[in-house]
Amino acid sequence: MIMIGCTPEGRYTEQHDIFFGIAENISDLKQDLIDFWPEAKGKIHVDAWRKITVVDDYEITIISKNSGIEKEQHLFFLNLGGYKEGEFEEYHYKKLAIATKQSEAIKKAKKTTFYKHYGFKGAESHIDDKYGIDVDDVYKVEDILHPKFKEKYSISITETTSTKEDKLHIGYLKLSAL
C-alpha cells in the first residue's frame, strides 16, 4: 500500500492517491507507480508505504491465483474524510478493514477515532467523497489491483493471535531513490 503524491500540470496543490501492488521490494514497483498515474509524467514521489501483513487480527499473505481457496473475508480499503471547525482543510484517514461485505467494513470505519473527531454539525466525517455512507468509495483491494497482479495472485486472509503491527514508512521519498 503506497501513498503517492505529485503536483500535476495545471494544479496548484499537491495531489495524492493510493496504489496497491505486489512485489518483493517497493523498488520493484517503480514502473507500476509511473504507469498508474500517467498525468504525473513520472514526477511522482512516495509519501508513505506499508507492507500489509496484519489487519484487524487477520494475517494477510499473497498466494497463487490458482490456489482454489474460497474466501469469505475480504481486505477493504476506505478513505475517510473529515473536517475541523474553523480550519480550511479536509483531512483524510486511510483505513484497511477485514470484512465479508462493504457494509461491514463501513461499520468498522465509523468506529474509528478519526470518524468521531473530524466533523461537526454541517460538515460531518464521511466516507470520501459523499456525506454519509457511499459504497462507491470503499474498495475491495483485490478489485483495485492492476490486472497484472490480479491474474497471478490472490489475497489470503487468516485469523491470527499475533499482536505485531505493520511498520509504517512515512516521509517524502523520490522515485529515483527507490
C-alpha positions as CSV (number, residue, x, y, z in Angstrom):
1,M,0.0,0.0,0.0
2,I,1.7,3.1,-1.2
3,M,0.6,6.8,-0.9
4,I,2.0,8.7,-3.9
5,G,1.9,12.4,-4.5
6,C,2.6,14.9,-7.2
7,T,1.6,18.3,-8.5
8,P,0.2,17.6,-11.9
9,E,0.5,20.2,-14.6
10,G,-2.2,22.9,-14.2
11,R,-2.7,22.2,-10.5
12,Y,-1.7,24.4,-7.6
13,T,-1.5,22.0,-4.8
14,E,-0.1,18.5,-4.3
15,Q,-2.5,15.7,-5.1
16,H,-2.4,12.2,-3.6
17,D,-3.6,8.7,-4.5
18,I,-3.1,5.2,-3.1
19,F,-1.5,2.4,-5.1
20,F,-1.7,-1.3,-4.2
21,G,0.9,-3.6,-5.7
22,I,2.6,-6.9,-5.1
23,A,6.3,-7.2,-5.1
24,E,9.3,-8.4,-3.0
25,N,10.5,-4.8,-2.6
26,I,8.9,-1.4,-3.1
27,S,11.6,-0.6,-5.6
28,D,10.2,-3.4,-7.8
29,L,7.0,-1.3,-8.2
30,K,8.7,1.9,-9.6
31,Q,7.4,1.5,-13.2
32,D,4.0,0.4,-11.9
33,L,3.7,3.6,-10.0
34,I,4.6,5.7,-13.0
35,D,2.1,3.7,-15.2
36,F,-0.6,4.1,-12.5
37,W,-0.6,7.9,-12.7
38,P,0.3,8.9,-16.3
39,E,-0.8,12.5,-15.9
40,A,2.1,13.0,-13.4
41,K,4.5,12.3,-16.2
42,G,6.9,10.4,-13.9
43,K,7.1,13.3,-11.3
44,I,5.7,11.2,-8.5
45,H,7.1,10.8,-5.0
46,V,6.2,8.4,-2.2
47,D,4.8,10.0,1.0
48,A,4.1,6.7,2.9
49,W,4.1,3.0,2.3
50,R,3.2,-0.2,4.2
51,K,3.8,-3.8,3.6
52,I,0.4,-5.2,4.6
53,T,0.8,-8.3,6.8
54,V,-1.8,-7.9,9.6
55,V,-5.2,-6.2,9.6
56,D,-8.0,-6.5,12.2
57,D,-6.5,-9.6,13.9
58,Y,-6.0,-11.3,10.5
59,E,-2.8,-12.3,8.8
60,I,-2.5,-11.2,5.2
61,T,-0.5,-13.2,2.7
62,I,-0.2,-13.3,-1.1
63,I,-0.9,-16.7,-2.7
64,S,-1.1,-18.0,-6.3
65,K,-4.3,-17.2,-8.1
66,N,-4.8,-20.8,-8.9
67,S,-4.8,-22.0,-5.2
68,G,-8.5,-22.7,-5.3
69,I,-9.1,-21.3,-1.8
70,E,-12.6,-19.8,-1.4
71,K,-12.7,-16.8,0.8
72,E,-15.4,-15.4,3.0
73,Q,-13.4,-12.4,4.2
74,H,-12.1,-9.6,2.1
75,L,-9.5,-6.8,2.6
76,F,-11.2,-3.4,2.1
77,F,-9.6,0.0,1.6
78,L,-11.5,3.0,2.9
79,N,-10.7,6.7,2.5
80,L,-12.3,8.7,5.3
81,G,-12.7,12.4,5.0
82,G,-13.4,14.9,7.8
83,Y,-13.2,18.5,8.9
84,K,-12.2,20.6,11.9
85,E,-14.3,23.7,12.7
86,G,-12.6,26.9,11.6
87,E,-9.9,25.1,9.5
88,F,-9.9,25.4,5.7
89,E,-9.0,21.8,5.1
90,E,-10.4,18.4,4.5
91,Y,-8.4,15.8,6.5
92,H,-8.2,12.2,5.4
93,Y,-7.6,8.9,7.0
94,K,-6.8,5.7,5.1
95,K,-8.3,2.6,6.7
96,L,-7.9,-1.1,5.9
97,A,-10.6,-3.5,7.2
98,I,-11.3,-7.2,7.0
99,A,-15.0,-7.8,6.4
100,T,-17.3,-10.1,4.5
101,K,-19.0,-7.2,2.7
102,Q,-18.7,-3.4,2.2
103,S,-21.4,-2.5,4.8
104,E,-19.4,-4.4,7.5
105,A,-16.2,-2.5,6.5
106,I,-18.0,0.8,6.7
107,K,-19.4,0.0,10.1
108,K,-15.8,-0.7,11.3
109,A,-14.7,2.6,9.8
110,K,-17.4,4.6,11.7
111,K,-15.9,3.3,15.0
112,T,-12.5,4.9,14.4
113,T,-11.3,7.8,16.4
114,F,-10.9,9.8,13.2
115,Y,-14.6,9.4,12.3
116,K,-15.7,10.6,15.7
117,H,-13.3,13.6,16.0
118,Y,-13.1,15.0,12.5
119,G,-16.5,16.5,11.8
120,F,-19.1,18.9,13.2
121,K,-22.7,19.9,12.5
122,G,-22.9,20.7,8.8
123,A,-19.6,19.1,8.0
124,E,-19.7,15.6,9.3
125,S,-16.9,13.0,8.8
126,H,-17.7,10.8,5.8
127,I,-16.5,8.0,3.5
128,D,-15.0,10.2,0.8
129,D,-16.4,11.9,-1.2
130,K,-20.0,11.8,0.0
131,Y,-21.6,12.9,3.3
132,G,-22.8,9.7,5.0
133,I,-22.1,6.3,3.6
134,D,-21.5,5.7,-0.1
135,V,-20.1,2.2,-1.0
136,D,-18.7,3.6,-4.3
137,D,-15.8,4.9,-2.2
138,V,-15.0,1.7,-0.4
139,Y,-13.0,-0.9,-2.4
140,K,-12.0,-4.5,-2.1
141,V,-8.2,-4.3,-2.5
142,E,-8.4,-7.3,-4.9
143,D,-10.7,-5.3,-7.2
144,I,-8.3,-2.3,-7.5
145,L,-5.1,-4.2,-8.1
146,H,-3.6,-3.8,-11.5
147,P,-4.6,-6.6,-13.9
148,K,-1.0,-7.9,-14.0
149,F,-1.3,-8.6,-10.2
150,K,-4.9,-9.9,-10.3
151,E,-4.2,-12.5,-12.9
152,K,-1.3,-14.0,-10.9
153,Y,-2.2,-13.6,-7.2
154,S,-4.9,-13.7,-4.6
155,I,-5.0,-12.3,-1.1
156,S,-5.2,-14.9,1.7
157,I,-6.8,-13.8,5.0
158,T,-6.2,-16.0,8.1
159,E,-7.2,-15.3,11.7
160,T,-4.2,-14.7,13.9
161,T,-3.5,-14.1,17.6
162,S,-0.3,-12.1,16.7
163,T,0.0,-8.7,18.2
164,K,2.5,-7.5,15.7
165,E,1.7,-4.4,13.7
166,D,2.8,-3.5,10.2
167,K,5.6,-0.9,10.0
168,L,4.5,2.4,8.5
169,H,7.2,4.1,6.4
170,I,6.4,7.8,6.5
171,G,8.1,10.6,4.7
172,Y,9.0,12.0,1.4
173,L,10.8,9.6,-0.9
174,K,11.7,10.4,-4.6
175,L,11.1,7.7,-7.1
176,S,14.7,7.9,-8.1
177,A,15.7,6.9,-4.6
178,L,13.8,3.6,-4.9
